Amino acid sequence: MKKLAFALAVSGVLALGVPASPAPAAMETYEAKAAAASAAAYARDDMVEAFGDKWLKPGQYLWRDVPDSAGPERVVISLSDQLAFLYRGDALVAVATISSGTPDRGTPTGIFNILEKKPMHHSRKYDNAPMPHMQRIDQYGIALHAGFNPGQPASHGCVRLPAKFAAKLYTVTGIGTPVLIGA
């Protein structure tokens, strides 16, 4: 994790500060996108260190006990690996497969905060589609939520998570939890 702190410092994000409370707008600047990409790259190394050299199939996740005292939660999404990582402080708690947005409806990159949470939400844009354990990260409807996870980008921009992982993640995050999405 020292590598991640260094990357964030070099990119200027530590100077800007990762929002700790809900922000009216996401940080989608070049620096925020670079910091999120660095976080996603280092997360894969942290996965190997925490869980060994495992390969997850679509819909799978790994979770280990890390005490709450380890620090605040943050979520890191790697679009290139199609993986989500949950950290508590510097400790990797969990990793799960995802399905992000398709090339024509991509998932935005940068640093976001969880702005709203609902145990069950239905999309206003896409035929009332169910979005269990919805955690909205921007003002346009992009969210983390349980959904079909075919192992490749397939959503309208949201980050679909395995259902059991989405339920667990929902219980440990709060409004304002940072979400870093890197390409």
C-alpha positions, 0 to 999 in steps of 0.5 A, spaced: 500 500 500 505 504 500 506 504 493 499 506 492 500 512 497 506 514 493 502 514 486 496 518 489 501 523 492 505 523 485 498 524 481 496 530 486 490 527 489 493 527 496 494 534 495 487 535 493 484 530 498 479 524 496 472 526 498 470 523 505 463 526 505 458 526 499 460 531 494 456 534 489 460 532 483 465 527 482 472 528 481 473 526 473 479 530 472 486 527 469 489 527 476 483 523 479 483 518 473 490 517 474 490 516 481 484 511 480 488 507 475 494 507 479 489 504 485 486 499 480 493 496 478 496 496 485 489 492 487 491 486 483 498 485 486 494 486 493 489 481 491 495 476 490 498 478 496 492 477 500 488 471 497 494 468 493 494 467 485 487 465 484 483 467 478 475 468 479 470 466 474 464 470 473 460 471 479 465 469 484 468 473 490 473 472 495 472 475 502 476 475 509 476 478 516 479 484 517 478 488 523 474 495 523 479 498 526 484 497 520 481 504 517 475 506 513 473 503 507 474 504 500 472 501 493 477 500 488 474 498 481 479 495 475 475 496 469 481 492 465 481 486 470 473 487 471 474 486 478 472 490 484 476 491 491 474 493 498 479 496 502 479 497 510 485 502 511 491 499 507 488 492 508 484 488 502 478 485 505 475 483 498 475 482 491 469 480 486 468 480 479 464 485 476 460 487 469 461 494 467 459 498 462 459 496 454 464 501 450 458 505 447 455 506 454 462 506 458 463 506 466 466 513 468 473 513 471 475 517 476 474 518 484 467 518 486 463 517 493 457 513 495 451 519 494 445 514 495 444 507 498 437 503 497 436 496 498 432 495 492 432 500 487 429 500 480 432 503 474 428 510 471 432 509 465 432 502 463 425 499 463 424 499 471 430 494 471 431 491 478 438 494 482 438 490 488 443 493 494 444 500 489 449 504 491 449 511 487 456 514 485 454 520 481 448 524 479 446 521 472 444 514 475 451 510 475 451 505 481 454 499 484 449 494 484 447 486 484 446 484 477 448 479 471 455 478 471 457 475 465 465 476 466 465 482 461 462 489 460 455 488 459 451 494 463 449 501 461 454 504 465 453 501 472 458 496 476 454 490 476 456 485 482 455 478 484 449 478 488 452 476 495 458 480 494 453 486 493 449 485 499 455 484 504 458 490 501 452 494 502 453 493 509 460 495 510 460 502 506 456 508 507 454 515 504 461 518 502 465 512 502 470 513 496 470 509 490 476 509 485 474 507 478 480 506 474 481 503 466 
